[in-house]
Amino acid sequence: MRLSLPSAILGLVLGSILGNPAMAAPDKMQAVEVAPDGTLSVQTRPVPKPGAGEALIRVRAAGVNPVDWKIASRRVGLVPGTDVAGTIDAVGEGVSGFAVGDAVLGFARTSGSYAEFAVVPVNSLAKKSRMLSFEQAAGVPIVGETAYRALHEAGRIKSGQTVLIHGAAGGVGSAAVQIAKAAGARVIGTASPNNHEFLESLGADQVIDYRSQRFEDVVRNVDLVLNTVDSQTATRSLKVLREGGTLVSVAGAPDAAGCAAAKIHCTRPNRDTGPSNADVLARLMELADAGKFSVNVDEAFSMADAVKAWQKSRAGHTRGKLIIKVNAGPTMKHQ
Ligand SMILES: NC(=O)c1ccc[n+]([C@@H]2O[C@H](COP(=O)([O-])OP(=O)(O)OC[C@H]3O[C@@H](n4cnc5c(N)ncnc54)[C@H](OP(=O)(O)O)[C@@H]3O)[C@@H](O)[C@H]2O)c1
């Protein structure tokens, strides 16, 4: 059907109101930038362009991870953030399996995710489960992938095993509790008392208040430990594992001689082997579809308040995930 000029203009106006997925991205966007003093401010920047094998995402939410502020000093002038959820605005050459308008989540390693638009390689991209909001989906990539690789790849988790998860209320920990339960394990988690009900709601079978109890005094013969706290916690965990058990640490290594003496396999997730990030995210979205995996959004911040999100993340007591809400133009008609 041919459109007259006025109806074409009307179409564009309606498209911008209703959220036409095919609408082209603008040239400029608002994005959070790291200043030399380590603070954050919202700046106008060019919209990044997707290269071959990449997609341009119209960002709805970005996830906050400790690694964002840990590497901030090396990112002066750049946009922080890796975790992203939004809709596909454009795809680069050679991209198949994804289309403009798809609701997705992924790792924005090329451009930074605290921005209205971000570029994600399709080998780090997956379609979002309808069971998760964009804010929840933005809290999945780094922690979900880390927990999945830690338990399934490094930890070789098996149904019926007992798994101890340190820092179980945090981003990695809360993802790990759910992934371990879905794998059929018995899950013990350490957390502050105010997070015990939360851990039980995720399916934890036993919770330990690390502030009032030494976990070594209450746990024995564990098959697998996932440590997300620090290297001392990793080393102390050698005592609770059965001989031949596995200790996976993503937050500091345990004492290597202690691992050998106790006959414990001490390891960490290896990203050079196993499934791609896209495959891991797709598996997590299958778990979400099945009602076995979700994300607790502890607090959502605007881009202008990103520095407050970092202050809260640095405090080290996040329950689930901290999120940056982003509003790039009209609302898209996707879940
Ligand atoms: N190597 C990797 O691949 C990788 C990937 C992702 C993250 N990491 C690292 O893993 C660590 C955790 O990341 P995250 O994103 O999960 O952090 P997070 O969301 O900030 O969570 C930290 C959690 O630790 C808990 N916690 C603090 N001290 C504790 C203790 N002594 N015992 C038990 N729980 C304690 C807190 O809960 P309470 O309020 O209950 O204390 C909080 O929920 C960070 O150091 C991060 O850099 C590594």
The ligand as an SDF file (V2000), in Angstrom:
LIG
                    3D

 48 52  0  0  0  0  0  0  0  0999 V2000
   35.4070  -14.4060   39.2340 N   0  0  0  0  0  0  0  0  0  0  0  0
   34.2290  -14.2280   38.7060 C   0  0  0  0  0  0  0  0  0  0  0  0
   33.9330  -14.7630   37.6710 O   0  0  0  0  0  0  0  0  0  0  0  0
   33.2260  -13.3780   39.4260 C   0  0  0  0  0  0  0  0  0  0  0  0
   32.0060  -13.1090   38.8210 C   0  0  0  0  0  0  0  0  0  0  0  0
   31.0540  -12.3760   39.5330 C   0  0  0  0  0  0  0  0  0  0  0  0
   31.3660  -11.9020   40.8190 C   0  0  0  0  0  0  0  0  0  0  0  0
   32.5990  -12.1480   41.3330 N   0  0  0  0  0  0  0  0  0  0  0  0
   32.9460  -11.6610   42.6740 C   0  0  0  0  0  0  0  0  0  0  0  0
   32.1450  -12.3750   43.6130 O   0  0  0  0  0  0  0  0  0  0  0  0
   31.8840  -11.5270   44.7380 C   0  0  0  0  0  0  0  0  0  0  0  0
   30.3720  -11.4970   44.9720 C   0  0  0  0  0  0  0  0  0  0  0  0
   29.7510  -10.8520   43.8740 O   0  0  0  0  0  0  0  0  0  0  0  0
   28.1920  -10.5180   43.9220 P   0  0  0  0  0  0  0  0  0  0  0  0
   27.8690   -9.8370   42.6560 O   0  0  0  0  0  0  0  0  0  0  0  0
   27.4440  -11.7070   44.3200 O   0  0  0  0  0  0  0  0  0  0  0  0
   28.1750   -9.4720   45.1470 O   0  0  0  0  0  0  0  0  0  0  0  0
   26.9590   -8.8260   45.9190 P   0  0  0  0  0  0  0  0  0  0  0  0
   25.7330   -8.9310   45.0950 O   0  0  0  0  0  0  0  0  0  0  0  0
   27.4170   -7.5040   46.3810 O   0  0  0  0  0  0  0  0  0  0  0  0
   26.7060   -9.7800   47.1760 O   0  0  0  0  0  0  0  0  0  0  0  0
   27.5720   -9.8680   48.2160 C   0  0  0  0  0  0  0  0  0  0  0  0
   26.8510  -10.7050   49.3000 C   0  0  0  0  0  0  0  0  0  0  0  0
   27.8090  -11.1830   50.2210 O   0  0  0  0  0  0  0  0  0  0  0  0
   27.1580  -11.3520   51.4760 C   0  0  0  0  0  0  0  0  0  0  0  0
   28.1990  -11.3680   52.4940 N   0  0  0  0  0  0  0  0  0  0  0  0
   29.0500  -10.3730   52.8550 C   0  0  0  0  0  0  0  0  0  0  0  0
   29.9310  -10.8550   53.7640 N   0  0  0  0  0  0  0  0  0  0  0  0
   29.6210  -12.1710   53.9690 C   0  0  0  0  0  0  0  0  0  0  0  0
   30.1650  -13.2090   54.7760 C   0  0  0  0  0  0  0  0  0  0  0  0
   31.2310  -13.0040   55.5580 N   0  0  0  0  0  0  0  0  0  0  0  0
   29.6100  -14.4590   54.6950 N   0  0  0  0  0  0  0  0  0  0  0  0
   28.5420  -14.6880   53.9110 C   0  0  0  0  0  0  0  0  0  0  0  0
   27.9720  -13.7380   53.1340 N   0  0  0  0  0  0  0  0  0  0  0  0
   28.5210  -12.5020   53.1540 C   0  0  0  0  0  0  0  0  0  0  0  0
   26.1600  -10.2340   51.5610 C   0  0  0  0  0  0  0  0  0  0  0  0
   24.9860  -10.7130   52.2160 O   0  0  0  0  0  0  0  0  0  0  0  0
   24.6200  -10.3510   53.7290 P   0  0  0  0  0  0  0  0  0  0  0  0
   23.9170   -9.0240   53.6850 O   0  0  0  0  0  0  0  0  0  0  0  0
   23.7500  -11.4950   54.1130 O   0  0  0  0  0  0  0  0  0  0  0  0
   25.9190  -10.2550   54.4780 O   0  0  0  0  0  0  0  0  0  0  0  0
   25.8210   -9.9290   50.0880 C   0  0  0  0  0  0  0  0  0  0  0  0
   24.5370  -10.3980   49.7820 O   0  0  0  0  0  0  0  0  0  0  0  0
   32.5020  -10.1710   44.4060 C   0  0  0  0  0  0  0  0  0  0  0  0
   33.7800  -10.1140   44.9930 O   0  0  0  0  0  0  0  0  0  0  0  0
   32.6280  -10.2010   42.9050 C   0  0  0  0  0  0  0  0  0  0  0  0
   33.6390   -9.3500   42.4170 O   0  0  0  0  0  0  0  0  0  0  0  0
   33.5240  -12.8770   40.6610 C   0  0  0  0  0  0  0  0  0  0  0  0
  1  2  1  0
  2  3  2  0
  2  4  1  0
  4  5  1  0
  4 48  2  0
  5  6  2  0
  6  7  1  0
  7  8  2  0
  8  9  1  0
  8 48  1  0
  9 10  1  0
  9 46  1  0
 10 11  1  0
 11 12  1  0
 11 44  1  0
 12 13  1  0
 13 14  1  0
 14 15  2  0
 14 16  1  0
 14 17  1  0
 17 18  1  0
 18 19  2  0
 18 20  1  0
 18 21  1  0
 21 22  1  0
 22 23  1  0
 23 24  1  0
 23 42  1  0
 24 25  1  0
 25 26  1  0
 25 36  1  0
 26 27  1  0
 26 35  1  0
 27 28  2  0
 28 29  1  0
 29 30  1  0
 29 35  2  0
 30 31  1  0
 30 32  2  0
 32 33  1  0
 33 34  2  0
 34 35  1  0
 36 37  1  0
 36 42  1  0
 37 38  1  0
 38 39  2  0
 38 40  1  0
 38 41  1  0
 42 43  1  0
 44 45  1  0
 44 46  1  0
 46 47  1  0
M  CHG  2   8   1  16  -1
M  END
$$$$
